[in-house]
Amino acid sequence: MTMPSERTRALRWAGEFLREVRSSSEVPAPLREQARVILRHYPSSADIKSEAAHLRARDTLDKGLGPWIAPESDLEI
């Protein structure tokens, strides 16, 4: 089962990956353009972190299962 903090981390990593693709001259131009288009509406790391904190602070529940995303600091190792 994926934990909310793991979803948060995956969102952040996906954004980082798309930014790397967009800026790499080794990636074909059509893929760089596709990454640019996706990133246009993709949440920034700050947006993701802020939303996770907001959901945690409000204790927003999804059918009693807890928030969909949570601060990465909640990740149990």
mmCIF file as gemmi writes it, N, C-alpha and C atoms, coordinates in Angstrom:
data_model
loop_
_atom_site.group_PDB
_atom_site.id
_atom_site.type_symbol
_atom_site.label_atom_id
_atom_site.label_alt_id
_atom_site.label_comp_id
_atom_site.label_asym_id
_atom_site.label_entity_id
_atom_site.label_seq_id
_atom_site.pdbx_PDB_ins_code
_atom_site.Cartn_x
_atom_site.Cartn_y
_atom_site.Cartn_z
_atom_site.occupancy
_atom_site.B_iso_or_equiv
_atom_site.pdbx_formal_charge
_atom_site.auth_seq_id
_atom_site.auth_asym_id
_atom_site.pdbx_PDB_model_num
ATOM 1 N N . MET Axp A 1 ? 0.844 -1.173 0 1 0 ? 1 A 1
ATOM 2 C CA . MET Axp A 1 ? 0 0 0 1 0 ? 1 A 1
ATOM 3 C C . MET Axp A 1 ? 0.892 1.24 0 1 0 ? 1 A 1
ATOM 4 N N . THR Axp A 2 ? 0.59 2.17 -0.858 1 0 ? 2 A 1
ATOM 5 C CA . THR Axp A 2 ? 1.361 3.403 -0.943 1 0 ? 2 A 1
ATOM 6 C C . THR Axp A 2 ? 0.9 4.369 0.139 1 0 ? 2 A 1
ATOM 7 N N . MET Axp A 3 ? 1.86 4.886 0.876 1 0 ? 3 A 1
ATOM 8 C CA . MET Axp A 3 ? 1.562 5.837 1.941 1 0 ? 3 A 1
ATOM 9 C C . MET Axp A 3 ? 1.469 7.248 1.351 1 0 ? 3 A 1
ATOM 10 N N . PRO Axp A 4 ? 0.7 8.137 1.969 1 0 ? 4 A 1
ATOM 11 C CA . PRO Axp A 4 ? 0.591 9.508 1.478 1 0 ? 4 A 1
ATOM 12 C C . PRO Axp A 4 ? 1.956 10.198 1.314 1 0 ? 4 A 1
ATOM 13 N N . SER Axp A 5 ? 2.877 9.969 2.237 1 0 ? 5 A 1
ATOM 14 C CA . SER Axp A 5 ? 4.197 10.599 2.123 1 0 ? 5 A 1
ATOM 15 C C . SER Axp A 5 ? 4.966 10.053 0.917 1 0 ? 5 A 1
ATOM 16 N N . GLU Axp A 6 ? 4.734 8.795 0.558 1 0 ? 6 A 1
ATOM 17 C CA . GLU Axp A 6 ? 5.38 8.217 -0.626 1 0 ? 6 A 1
ATOM 18 C C . GLU Axp A 6 ? 4.807 8.819 -1.905 1 0 ? 6 A 1
ATOM 19 N N . ARG Axp A 7 ? 3.505 9.095 -1.92 1 0 ? 7 A 1
ATOM 20 C CA . ARG Axp A 7 ? 2.897 9.769 -3.073 1 0 ? 7 A 1
ATOM 21 C C . ARG Axp A 7 ? 3.479 11.169 -3.239 1 0 ? 7 A 1
ATOM 22 N N . THR Axp A 8 ? 3.65 11.857 -2.114 1 0 ? 8 A 1
ATOM 23 C CA . THR Axp A 8 ? 4.228 13.199 -2.151 1 0 ? 8 A 1
ATOM 24 C C . THR Axp A 8 ? 5.62 13.151 -2.76 1 0 ? 8 A 1
ATOM 25 N N . ARG Axp A 9 ? 6.424 12.212 -2.311 1 0 ? 9 A 1
ATOM 26 C CA . ARG Axp A 9 ? 7.788 12.069 -2.831 1 0 ? 9 A 1
ATOM 27 C C . ARG Axp A 9 ? 7.768 11.726 -4.32 1 0 ? 9 A 1
ATOM 28 N N . ALA Axp A 10 ? 6.861 10.841 -4.734 1 0 ? 10 A 1
ATOM 29 C CA . ALA Axp A 10 ? 6.771 10.468 -6.146 1 0 ? 10 A 1
ATOM 30 C C . ALA Axp A 10 ? 6.39 11.668 -7.013 1 0 ? 10 A 1
ATOM 31 N N . LEU Axp A 11 ? 5.479 12.502 -6.531 1 0 ? 11 A 1
ATOM 32 C CA . LEU Axp A 11 ? 5.118 13.716 -7.267 1 0 ? 11 A 1
ATOM 33 C C . LEU Axp A 11 ? 6.324 14.638 -7.429 1 0 ? 11 A 1
ATOM 34 N N . ARG Axp A 12 ? 7.075 14.805 -6.343 1 0 ? 12 A 1
ATOM 35 C CA . ARG Axp A 12 ? 8.25 15.677 -6.393 1 0 ? 12 A 1
ATOM 36 C C . ARG Axp A 12 ? 9.303 15.11 -7.346 1 0 ? 12 A 1
ATOM 37 N N . TRP Axp A 13 ? 9.557 13.813 -7.254 1 0 ? 13 A 1
ATOM 38 C CA . TRP Axp A 13 ? 10.555 13.181 -8.13 1 0 ? 13 A 1
ATOM 39 C C . TRP Axp A 13 ? 10.141 13.252 -9.601 1 0 ? 13 A 1
ATOM 40 N N . ALA Axp A 14 ? 8.858 13.079 -9.88 1 0 ? 14 A 1
ATOM 41 C CA . ALA Axp A 14 ? 8.38 13.168 -11.261 1 0 ? 14 A 1
ATOM 42 C C . ALA Axp A 14 ? 8.618 14.57 -11.823 1 0 ? 14 A 1
ATOM 43 N N . GLY Axp A 15 ? 8.36 15.586 -11.019 1 0 ? 15 A 1
ATOM 44 C CA . GLY Axp A 15 ? 8.618 16.956 -11.459 1 0 ? 15 A 1
ATOM 45 C C . GLY Axp A 15 ? 10.092 17.192 -11.723 1 0 ? 15 A 1
ATOM 46 N N . GLU Axp A 16 ? 10.95 16.683 -10.85 1 0 ? 16 A 1
ATOM 47 C CA . GLU Axp A 16 ? 12.391 16.815 -11.044 1 0 ? 16 A 1
ATOM 48 C C . GLU Axp A 16 ? 12.829 16.111 -12.327 1 0 ? 16 A 1
ATOM 49 N N . PHE Axp A 17 ? 12.272 14.93 -12.57 1 0 ? 17 A 1
ATOM 50 C CA . PHE Axp A 17 ? 12.605 14.18 -13.777 1 0 ? 17 A 1
ATOM 51 C C . PHE Axp A 17 ? 12.191 14.959 -15.027 1 0 ? 17 A 1
ATOM 52 N N . LEU Axp A 18 ? 10.971 15.489 -15.027 1 0 ? 18 A 1
ATOM 53 C CA . LEU Axp A 18 ? 10.498 16.26 -16.181 1 0 ? 18 A 1
ATOM 54 C C . LEU Axp A 18 ? 11.363 17.497 -16.425 1 0 ? 18 A 1
ATOM 55 N N . ARG Axp A 19 ? 11.808 18.155 -15.356 1 0 ? 19 A 1
ATOM 56 C CA . ARG Axp A 19 ? 12.687 19.328 -15.517 1 0 ? 19 A 1
ATOM 57 C C . ARG Axp A 19 ? 14.036 18.918 -16.109 1 0 ? 19 A 1
ATOM 58 N N . GLU Axp A 20 ? 14.545 17.755 -15.699 1 0 ? 20 A 1
ATOM 59 C CA . GLU Axp A 20 ? 15.804 17.259 -16.264 1 0 ? 20 A 1
ATOM 60 C C . GLU Axp A 20 ? 15.641 16.944 -17.744 1 0 ? 20 A 1
ATOM 61 N N . VAL Axp A 21 ? 14.546 16.3 -18.112 1 0 ? 21 A 1
ATOM 62 C CA . VAL Axp A 21 ? 14.279 15.973 -19.517 1 0 ? 21 A 1
ATOM 63 C C . VAL Axp A 21 ? 14.189 17.253 -20.333 1 0 ? 21 A 1
ATOM 64 N N . ARG Axp A 22 ? 13.456 18.223 -19.808 1 0 ? 22 A 1
ATOM 65 C CA . ARG Axp A 22 ? 13.258 19.49 -20.52 1 0 ? 22 A 1
ATOM 66 C C . ARG Axp A 22 ? 14.572 20.215 -20.782 1 0 ? 22 A 1
ATOM 67 N N . SER Axp A 23 ? 15.517 20.118 -19.864 1 0 ? 23 A 1
ATOM 68 C CA . SER Axp A 23 ? 16.749 20.898 -19.996 1 0 ? 23 A 1
ATOM 69 C C . SER Axp A 23 ? 17.916 20.127 -20.607 1 0 ? 23 A 1
ATOM 70 N N . SER Axp A 24 ? 17.741 18.843 -20.913 1 0 ? 24 A 1
ATOM 71 C CA . SER Axp A 24 ? 18.838 18.034 -21.437 1 0 ? 24 A 1
ATOM 72 C C . SER Axp A 24 ? 18.94 18.143 -22.956 1 0 ? 24 A 1
ATOM 73 N N . SER Axp A 25 ? 20.104 18.511 -23.426 1 0 ? 25 A 1
ATOM 74 C CA . SER Axp A 25 ? 20.321 18.585 -24.875 1 0 ? 25 A 1
ATOM 75 C C . SER Axp A 25 ? 20.457 17.192 -25.484 1 0 ? 25 A 1
ATOM 76 N N . GLU Axp A 26 ? 20.6 16.18 -24.656 1 0 ? 26 A 1
ATOM 77 C CA . GLU Axp A 26 ? 20.724 14.801 -25.145 1 0 ? 26 A 1
ATOM 78 C C . GLU Axp A 26 ? 19.365 14.167 -25.447 1 0 ? 26 A 1
ATOM 79 N N . VAL Axp A 27 ? 18.302 14.796 -24.978 1 0 ? 27 A 1
ATOM 80 C CA . VAL Axp A 27 ? 16.938 14.297 -25.201 1 0 ? 27 A 1
ATOM 81 C C . VAL Axp A 27 ? 16.415 14.922 -26.495 1 0 ? 27 A 1
ATOM 82 N N . PRO Axp A 28 ? 15.764 14.124 -27.357 1 0 ? 28 A 1
ATOM 83 C CA . PRO Axp A 28 ? 15.22 14.678 -28.6 1 0 ? 28 A 1
ATOM 84 C C . PRO Axp A 28 ? 14.265 15.845 -28.343 1 0 ? 28 A 1
ATOM 85 N N . ALA Axp A 29 ? 14.289 16.804 -29.24 1 0 ? 29 A 1
ATOM 86 C CA . ALA Axp A 29 ? 13.485 18.02 -29.101 1 0 ? 29 A 1
ATOM 87 C C . ALA Axp A 29 ? 11.998 17.745 -28.859 1 0 ? 29 A 1
ATOM 88 N N . PRO Axp A 30 ? 11.368 16.787 -29.563 1 0 ? 30 A 1
ATOM 89 C CA . PRO Axp A 30 ? 9.939 16.549 -29.303 1 0 ? 30 A 1
ATOM 90 C C . PRO Axp A 30 ? 9.655 16.107 -27.857 1 0 ? 30 A 1
ATOM 91 N N . LEU Axp A 31 ? 10.551 15.315 -27.269 1 0 ? 31 A 1
ATOM 92 C CA . LEU Axp A 31 ? 10.36 14.901 -25.878 1 0 ? 31 A 1
ATOM 93 C C . LEU Axp A 31 ? 10.602 16.057 -24.921 1 0 ? 31 A 1
ATOM 94 N N . ARG Axp A 32 ? 11.587 16.897 -25.213 1 0 ? 32 A 1
ATOM 95 C CA . ARG Axp A 32 ? 11.814 18.087 -24.373 1 0 ? 32 A 1
ATOM 96 C C . ARG Axp A 32 ? 10.587 18.989 -24.405 1 0 ? 32 A 1
ATOM 97 N N . GLU Axp A 33 ? 10.008 19.13 -25.589 1 0 ? 33 A 1
ATOM 98 C CA . GLU Axp A 33 ? 8.802 19.964 -25.721 1 0 ? 33 A 1
ATOM 99 C C . GLU Axp A 33 ? 7.634 19.363 -24.947 1 0 ? 33 A 1
ATOM 100 N N . GLN Axp A 34 ? 7.483 18.047 -25.006 1 0 ? 34 A 1
ATOM 101 C CA . GLN Axp A 34 ? 6.405 17.39 -24.27 1 0 ? 34 A 1
ATOM 102 C C . GLN Axp A 34 ? 6.591 17.587 -22.761 1 0 ? 34 A 1
ATOM 103 N N . ALA Axp A 35 ? 7.825 17.475 -22.287 1 0 ? 35 A 1
ATOM 104 C CA . ALA Axp A 35 ? 8.099 17.71 -20.864 1 0 ? 35 A 1
ATOM 105 C C . ALA Axp A 35 ? 7.754 19.149 -20.494 1 0 ? 35 A 1
ATOM 106 N N . ARG Axp A 36 ? 8.097 20.095 -21.373 1 0 ? 36 A 1
ATOM 107 C CA . ARG Axp A 36 ? 7.795 21.508 -21.116 1 0 ? 36 A 1
ATOM 108 C C . ARG Axp A 36 ? 6.289 21.732 -20.996 1 0 ? 36 A 1
ATOM 109 N N . VAL Axp A 37 ? 5.516 21.112 -21.887 1 0 ? 37 A 1
ATOM 110 C CA . VAL Axp A 37 ? 4.063 21.265 -21.877 1 0 ? 37 A 1
ATOM 111 C C . VAL Axp A 37 ? 3.47 20.671 -20.585 1 0 ? 37 A 1
ATOM 112 N N . ILE Axp A 38 ? 3.95 19.502 -20.195 1 0 ? 38 A 1
ATOM 113 C CA . ILE Axp A 38 ? 3.457 18.87 -18.966 1 0 ? 38 A 1
ATOM 114 C C . ILE Axp A 38 ? 3.789 19.739 -17.756 1 0 ? 38 A 1
ATOM 115 N N . LEU Axp A 39 ? 5.009 20.254 -17.713 1 0 ? 39 A 1
ATOM 116 C CA . LEU Axp A 39 ? 5.439 21.06 -16.567 1 0 ? 39 A 1
ATOM 117 C C . LEU Axp A 39 ? 4.686 22.377 -16.452 1 0 ? 39 A 1
ATOM 118 N N . ARG Axp A 40 ? 4.107 22.816 -17.534 1 0 ? 40 A 1
ATOM 119 C CA . ARG Axp A 40 ? 3.371 24.081 -17.519 1 0 ? 40 A 1
ATOM 120 C C . ARG Axp A 40 ? 2.294 24.086 -16.439 1 0 ? 40 A 1
ATOM 121 N N . HIS Axp A 41 ? 1.68 22.928 -16.203 1 0 ? 41 A 1
ATOM 122 C CA . HIS Axp A 41 ? 0.607 22.831 -15.214 1 0 ? 41 A 1
ATOM 123 C C . HIS Axp A 41 ? 0.95 21.888 -14.065 1 0 ? 41 A 1
ATOM 124 N N . TYR Axp A 42 ? 2.189 21.451 -14.006 1 0 ? 42 A 1
ATOM 125 C CA . TYR Axp A 42 ? 2.607 20.528 -12.946 1 0 ? 42 A 1
ATOM 126 C C . TYR Axp A 42 ? 2.928 21.333 -11.69 1 0 ? 42 A 1
ATOM 127 N N . PRO Axp A 43 ? 2.528 20.851 -10.529 1 0 ? 43 A 1
ATOM 128 C CA . PRO Axp A 43 ? 2.815 21.61 -9.307 1 0 ? 43 A 1
ATOM 129 C C . PRO Axp A 43 ? 4.31 21.644 -8.996 1 0 ? 43 A 1
ATOM 130 N N . SER Axp A 44 ? 4.768 22.766 -8.502 1 0 ? 44 A 1
ATOM 131 C CA . SER Axp A 44 ? 6.166 22.884 -8.097 1 0 ? 44 A 1
ATOM 132 C C . SER Axp A 44 ? 6.385 22.112 -6.801 1 0 ? 44 A 1
ATOM 133 N N . SER Axp A 45 ? 7.631 21.894 -6.44 1 0 ? 45 A 1
ATOM 134 C CA . SER Axp A 45 ? 7.932 21.227 -5.171 1 0 ? 45 A 1
ATOM 135 C C . SER Axp A 45 ? 7.316 21.997 -4.004 1 0 ? 45 A 1
ATOM 136 N N . ALA Axp A 46 ? 7.384 23.315 -4.09 1 0 ? 46 A 1
ATOM 137 C CA . ALA Axp A 46 ? 6.804 24.15 -3.031 1 0 ? 46 A 1
ATOM 138 C C . ALA Axp A 46 ? 5.283 23.975 -2.971 1 0 ? 46 A 1
ATOM 139 N N . ASP Axp A 47 ? 4.631 23.884 -4.139 1 0 ? 47 A 1
ATOM 140 C CA . ASP Axp A 47 ? 3.18 23.674 -4.178 1 0 ? 47 A 1
ATOM 141 C C . ASP Axp A 47 ? 2.808 22.334 -3.542 1 0 ? 47 A 1
ATOM 142 N N . ILE Axp A 48 ? 3.562 21.297 -3.872 1 0 ? 48 A 1
ATOM 143 C CA . ILE Axp A 48 ? 3.294 19.963 -3.343 1 0 ? 48 A 1
ATOM 144 C C . ILE Axp A 48 ? 3.474 19.955 -1.831 1 0 ? 48 A 1
ATOM 145 N N . LYS Axp A 49 ? 4.573 20.536 -1.384 1 0 ? 49 A 1
ATOM 146 C CA . LYS Axp A 49 ? 4.865 20.582 0.054 1 0 ? 49 A 1
ATOM 147 C C . LYS Axp A 49 ? 3.783 21.366 0.797 1 0 ? 49 A 1
ATOM 148 N N . SER Axp A 50 ? 3.373 22.488 0.233 1 0 ? 50 A 1
ATOM 149 C CA . SER Axp A 50 ? 2.351 23.329 0.855 1 0 ? 50 A 1
ATOM 150 C C . SER Axp A 50 ? 1.011 22.602 0.943 1 0 ? 50 A 1
ATOM 151 N N . GLU Axp A 51 ? 0.617 21.938 -0.145 1 0 ? 51 A 1
ATOM 152 C CA . GLU Axp A 51 ? -0.66 21.214 -0.143 1 0 ? 51 A 1
ATOM 153 C C . GLU Axp A 51 ? -0.635 20.06 0.853 1 0 ? 51 A 1
ATOM 154 N N . ALA Axp A 52 ? 0.473 19.346 0.917 1 0 ? 52 A 1
ATOM 155 C CA . ALA Axp A 52 ? 0.584 18.242 1.873 1 0 ? 52 A 1
ATOM 156 C C . ALA Axp A 52 ? 0.451 18.752 3.308 1 0 ? 52 A 1
ATOM 157 N N . ALA Axp A 53 ? 1.114 19.849 3.597 1 0 ? 53 A 1
ATOM 158 C CA . ALA Axp A 53 ? 1.033 20.427 4.947 1 0 ? 53 A 1
ATOM 159 C C . ALA Axp A 53 ? -0.382 20.915 5.237 1 0 ? 53 A 1
ATOM 160 N N . HIS Axp A 54 ? -1.015 21.517 4.235 1 0 ? 54 A 1
ATOM 161 C CA . HIS Axp A 54 ? -2.38 22.02 4.398 1 0 ? 54 A 1
ATOM 162 C C . HIS Axp A 54 ? -3.341 20.871 4.705 1 0 ? 54 A 1
ATOM 163 N N . LEU Axp A 55 ? -3.226 19.783 3.943 1 0 ? 55 A 1
ATOM 164 C CA . LEU Axp A 55 ? -4.114 18.635 4.174 1 0 ? 55 A 1
ATOM 165 C C . LEU Axp A 55 ? -3.885 18.032 5.548 1 0 ? 55 A 1
ATOM 166 N N . ARG Axp A 56 ? -2.635 17.974 5.939 1 0 ? 56 A 1
ATOM 167 C CA . ARG Axp A 56 ? -2.337 17.411 7.264 1 0 ? 56 A 1
ATOM 168 C C . ARG Axp A 56 ? -2.904 18.315 8.359 1 0 ? 56 A 1
ATOM 169 N N . ALA Axp A 57 ? -2.723 19.628 8.193 1 0 ? 57 A 1
ATOM 170 C CA . ALA Axp A 57 ? -3.203 20.576 9.203 1 0 ? 57 A 1
ATOM 171 C C . ALA Axp A 57 ? -4.72 20.524 9.337 1 0 ? 57 A 1
ATOM 172 N N . ARG Axp A 58 ? -5.407 20.355 8.22 1 0 ? 58 A 1
ATOM 173 C CA . ARG Axp A 58 ? -6.872 20.286 8.247 1 0 ? 58 A 1
ATOM 174 C C . ARG Axp A 58 ? -7.365 18.902 8.611 1 0 ? 58 A 1
ATOM 175 N N . ASP Axp A 59 ? -6.442 17.928 8.611 1 0 ? 59 A 1
ATOM 176 C CA . ASP Axp A 59 ? -6.803 16.545 8.888 1 0 ? 59 A 1
ATOM 177 C C . ASP Axp A 59 ? -7.903 16.103 7.936 1 0 ? 59 A 1
ATOM 178 N N . THR Axp A 60 ? -7.71 16.464 6.65 1 0 ? 60 A 1
ATOM 179 C CA . THR Axp A 60 ? -8.666 16.101 5.619 1 0 ? 60 A 1
ATOM 180 C C . THR Axp A 60 ? -8.644 14.596 5.422 1 0 ? 60 A 1
ATOM 181 N N . LEU Axp A 61 ? -9.822 13.996 5.462 1 0 ? 61 A 1
ATOM 182 C CA . LEU Axp A 61 ? -9.91 12.549 5.309 1 0 ? 61 A 1
ATOM 183 C C . LEU Axp A 61 ? -10.595 12.187 4.001 1 0 ? 61 A 1
ATOM 184 N N . ASP Axp A 62 ? -10.111 11.12 3.41 1 0 ? 62 A 1
ATOM 185 C CA . ASP Axp A 62 ? -10.722 10.578 2.208 1 0 ? 62 A 1
ATOM 186 C C . ASP Axp A 62 ? -11.38 9.26 2.587 1 0 ? 62 A 1
ATOM 187 N N . LYS Axp A 63 ? -12.653 9.328 2.914 1 0 ? 63 A 1
ATOM 188 C CA . LYS Axp A 63 ? -13.42 8.151 3.347 1 0 ? 63 A 1
ATOM 189 C C . LYS Axp A 63 ? -12.758 7.461 4.53 1 0 ? 63 A 1
ATOM 190 N N . GLY Axp A 64 ? -12.196 8.26 5.421 1 0 ? 64 A 1
ATOM 191 C CA . GLY Axp A 64 ? -11.606 7.708 6.622 1 0 ? 64 A 1
ATOM 192 C C . GLY Axp A 64 ? -10.208 7.138 6.455 1 0 ? 64 A 1
ATOM 193 N N . LEU Axp A 65 ? -9.612 7.28 5.268 1 0 ? 65 A 1
ATOM 194 C CA . LEU Axp A 65 ? -8.294 6.704 5.021 1 0 ? 65 A 1
ATOM 195 C C . LEU Axp A 65 ? -7.16 7.705 5.181 1 0 ? 65 A 1
ATOM 196 N N . GLY Axp A 66 ? -7.458 8.948 5.475 1 0 ? 66 A 1
ATOM 197 C CA . GLY Axp A 66 ? -6.436 9.964 5.646 1 0 ? 66 A 1
ATOM 198 C C . GLY Axp A 66 ? -6.196 10.738 4.361 1 0 ? 66 A 1
ATOM 199 N N . PRO Axp A 67 ? -5.318 11.737 4.405 1 0 ? 67 A 1
ATOM 200 C CA . PRO Axp A 67 ? -5.064 12.573 3.239 1 0 ? 67 A 1
ATOM 201 C C . PRO Axp A 67 ? -4.384 11.771 2.127 1 0 ? 67 A 1
ATOM 202 N N . TRP Axp A 68 ? -4.592 12.215 0.89 1 0 ? 68 A 1
ATOM 203 C CA . TRP Axp A 68 ? -4.008 11.533 -0.262 1 0 ? 68 A 1
ATOM 204 C C . TRP Axp A 68 ? -2.504 11.759 -0.327 1 0 ? 68 A 1
ATOM 205 N N . ILE Axp A 69 ? -2.041 12.958 0.049 1 0 ? 69 A 1
ATOM 206 C CA . ILE Axp A 69 ? -0.62 13.243 0.14 1 0 ? 69 A 1
ATOM 207 C C . ILE Axp A 69 ? -0.319 13.772 1.54 1 0 ? 69 A 1
ATOM 208 N N . ALA Axp A 70 ? 0.91 13.638 1.955 1 0 ? 70 A 1
ATOM 209 C CA . ALA Axp A 70 ? 1.326 14.092 3.288 1 0 ? 70 A 1
ATOM 210 C C . ALA Axp A 70 ? 2.776 14.523 3.203 1 0 ? 70 A 1
ATOM 211 N N . PRO Axp A 71 ? 3.242 15.306 4.143 1 0 ? 71 A 1
ATOM 212 C CA . PRO Axp A 71 ? 4.653 15.724 4.123 1 0 ? 71 A 1
ATOM 213 C C . PRO Axp A 71 ? 5.575 14.513 4.075 1 0 ? 71 A 1
ATOM 214 N N . GLU Axp A 72 ? 6.655 14.65 3.301 1 0 ? 72 A 1
ATOM 215 C CA . GLU Axp A 72 ? 7.623 13.554 3.189 1 0 ? 72 A 1
ATOM 216 C C . GLU Axp A 72 ? 8.238 13.202 4.53 1 0 ? 72 A 1
ATOM 217 N N . SER Axp A 73 ? 8.262 14.142 5.455 1 0 ? 73 A 1
ATOM 218 C CA . SER Axp A 73 ? 8.821 13.869 6.767 1 0 ? 73 A 1
ATOM 219 C C . SER Axp A 73 ? 8.023 12.8 7.507 1 0 ? 73 A 1
ATOM 220 N N . ASP Axp A 74 ? 6.798 12.516 7.025 1 0 ? 74 A 1
ATOM 221 C CA . ASP Axp A 74 ? 5.97 11.47 7.631 1 0 ? 74 A 1
ATOM 222 C C . ASP Axp A 74 ? 6.381 10.079 7.176 1 0 ? 74 A 1
ATOM 223 N N . LEU Axp A 75 ? 7.287 10.004 6.199 1 0 ? 75 A 1
ATOM 224 C CA . LEU Axp A 75 ? 7.692 8.713 5.65 1 0 ? 75 A 1
ATOM 225 C C . LEU Axp A 75 ? 8.424 7.906 6.705 1 0 ? 75 A 1
ATOM 226 N N . GLU Axp A 76 ? 7.911 6.74 6.97 1 0 ? 76 A 1
ATOM 227 C CA . GLU Axp A 76 ? 8.543 5.85 7.948 1 0 ? 76 A 1
ATOM 228 C C . GLU Axp A 76 ? 9.574 4.981 7.232 1 0 ? 76 A 1
ATOM 229 N N . ILE Axp A 77 ? 10.765 4.952 7.768 1 0 ? 77 A 1
ATOM 230 C CA . ILE Axp A 77 ? 11.846 4.162 7.159 1 0 ? 77 A 1
ATOM 231 C C . ILE Axp A 77 ? 12.188 3.002 8.054 1 0 ? 77 A 1
